[in-house]
Amino acid sequence: MYVTRNKNLTKLTPEVWKLKRLTTLTLSDNSVKSIPPGIGNLSNLISVYLDRNGLKTLPSDITQLKSLIVLSVRGNKLSELPKNMGSLSNLAELRADDNMISKLPPDIGKMAKLRALIMPSNRVNSIPPGIGNLKNLKAIYLRKNKITKIPPDIGKLRTLETFALGENMISALPKEIGGLERLRVLELHNNKLTSLPKEFGQLITLEKLILDNNELTDSSLKPLESLTGLRTLNVRRTKFTKAGLIALQKKLPECRIDSGYGRLINEEKK
């Protein structure tokens, strides 16, 4: 069922829940302010798209959709997700960016097949420890939230490839972050970091690292020297010195360092 960009559509009739064979429900960019109970009856649903409707809540029985693989509720007015989200045992993608959600599902660790957690531009203030149980998770997007710390359990995410945490309030990283053995992209810009743990140097698969606008000093450059696969490093508006970054550039000749100082090695040779 595909109904989108119809601002005259303000509500659903109960008859919709009689479509037992429905596998995809797309109701994005309408004016549906609430979803009536009954969606849990559509046991064959694989994908649900409810983006940009102005929804303030989701029906509790949405967690009964055991076959659901994709749930997208972007650009609404949600302040929370339903309880028992962990019941969505087949969910692979949760897209809930641009809402007002203050916390991740406490039972998120039960969503064993989750591959992508996409919730930037919310009000999330913490990451539950259970996230370490998500053995299939490949991407976490939590930019523009209010997160202050990362739980040590994060180091259990051996399959994680992208970790986007820019524009939060993180002041320190756990040493367990070194356990992210497949991480390729790490965004930590606009936080409150003053140092990096020595275990940061274990992220040898890292290709892109964004550290702009933190309080990092040259003492944090040492673990970066081990990141020989790094190709992009952004460090504008930090406390790294030019001399320190020149030394790092020599260790990582294949890496493009955007520091605001210009091309570091070329300048030194002149």
FENBEL-V33405 format. One record per residue. N is the residue number from 1. NEAR is the number of other C-alpha atoms within 10 Angstrom. Layout:
n | near
N | NEAR
N | NEAR
//
This chain:
n | near
1 | 12
2 | 9
3 | 12
4 | 17
5 | 13
6 | 13
7 | 11
8 | 9
9 | 16
10 | 13
11 | 13
12 | 14
13 | 8
14 | 12
15 | 8
16 | 14
17 | 16
18 | 12
19 | 14
20 | 12
21 | 10
22 | 16
23 | 16
24 | 17
25 | 19
26 | 15
27 | 23
28 | 22
29 | 20
30 | 20
31 | 19
32 | 21
33 | 19
34 | 16
35 | 19
36 | 15
37 | 14
38 | 16
39 | 22
40 | 17
41 | 16
42 | 24
43 | 18
44 | 17
45 | 21
46 | 19
47 | 19
48 | 20
49 | 19
50 | 24
51 | 24
52 | 22
53 | 24
54 | 20
55 | 21
56 | 16
57 | 16
58 | 19
59 | 16
60 | 17
61 | 16
62 | 25
63 | 19
64 | 18
65 | 22
66 | 18
67 | 17
68 | 24
69 | 20
70 | 20
71 | 21
72 | 19
73 | 27
74 | 25
75 | 22
76 | 21
77 | 19
78 | 21
79 | 16
80 | 18
81 | 19
82 | 14
83 | 15
84 | 17
85 | 21
86 | 18
87 | 18
88 | 23
89 | 21
90 | 19
91 | 24
92 | 19
93 | 20
94 | 18
95 | 19
96 | 24
97 | 24
98 | 21
99 | 23
100 | 19
101 | 21
102 | 18
103 | 19
104 | 19
105 | 20
106 | 16
107 | 16
108 | 23
109 | 20
110 | 20
111 | 24
112 | 20
113 | 18
114 | 24
115 | 21
116 | 20
117 | 20
118 | 20
119 | 24
120 | 24
121 | 21
122 | 23
123 | 22
124 | 23
125 | 17
126 | 16
127 | 20
128 | 18
129 | 16
130 | 17
131 | 24
132 | 18
133 | 17
134 | 22
135 | 18
136 | 17
137 | 24
138 | 19
139 | 20
140 | 19
141 | 19
142 | 25
143 | 24
144 | 21
145 | 23
146 | 21
147 | 23
148 | 17
149 | 16
150 | 20
151 | 17
152 | 15
153 | 18
154 | 24
155 | 19
156 | 19
157 | 22
158 | 18
159 | 17
160 | 25
161 | 19
162 | 21
163 | 21
164 | 20
165 | 25
166 | 24
167 | 21
168 | 22
169 | 19
170 | 21
171 | 17
172 | 16
173 | 20
174 | 17
175 | 15
176 | 17
177 | 23
178 | 20
179 | 20
180 | 24
181 | 19
182 | 17
183 | 24
184 | 19
185 | 19
186 | 21
187 | 20
188 | 23
189 | 25
190 | 22
191 | 22
192 | 18
193 | 20
194 | 17
195 | 17
196 | 21
197 | 16
198 | 14
199 | 16
200 | 22
201 | 19
202 | 17
203 | 24
204 | 19
205 | 17
206 | 23
207 | 18
208 | 19
209 | 22
210 | 20
211 | 22
212 | 22
213 | 20
214 | 22
215 | 17
216 | 20
217 | 16
218 | 16
219 | 12
220 | 17
221 | 19
222 | 16
223 | 16
224 | 22
225 | 16
226 | 17
227 | 20
228 | 18
229 | 16
230 | 24
231 | 16
232 | 17
233 | 19
234 | 20
235 | 21
236 | 18
237 | 16
238 | 21
239 | 15
240 | 19
241 | 12
242 | 15
243 | 12
244 | 15
245 | 20
246 | 19
247 | 14
248 | 21
249 | 18
250 | 13
251 | 15
252 | 19
253 | 13
254 | 13
255 | 19
256 | 16
257 | 24
258 | 17
259 | 20
260 | 13
261 | 13
262 | 11
263 | 14
264 | 21
265 | 15
266 | 9
267 | 10
268 | 9
269 | 6
270 | 5
//
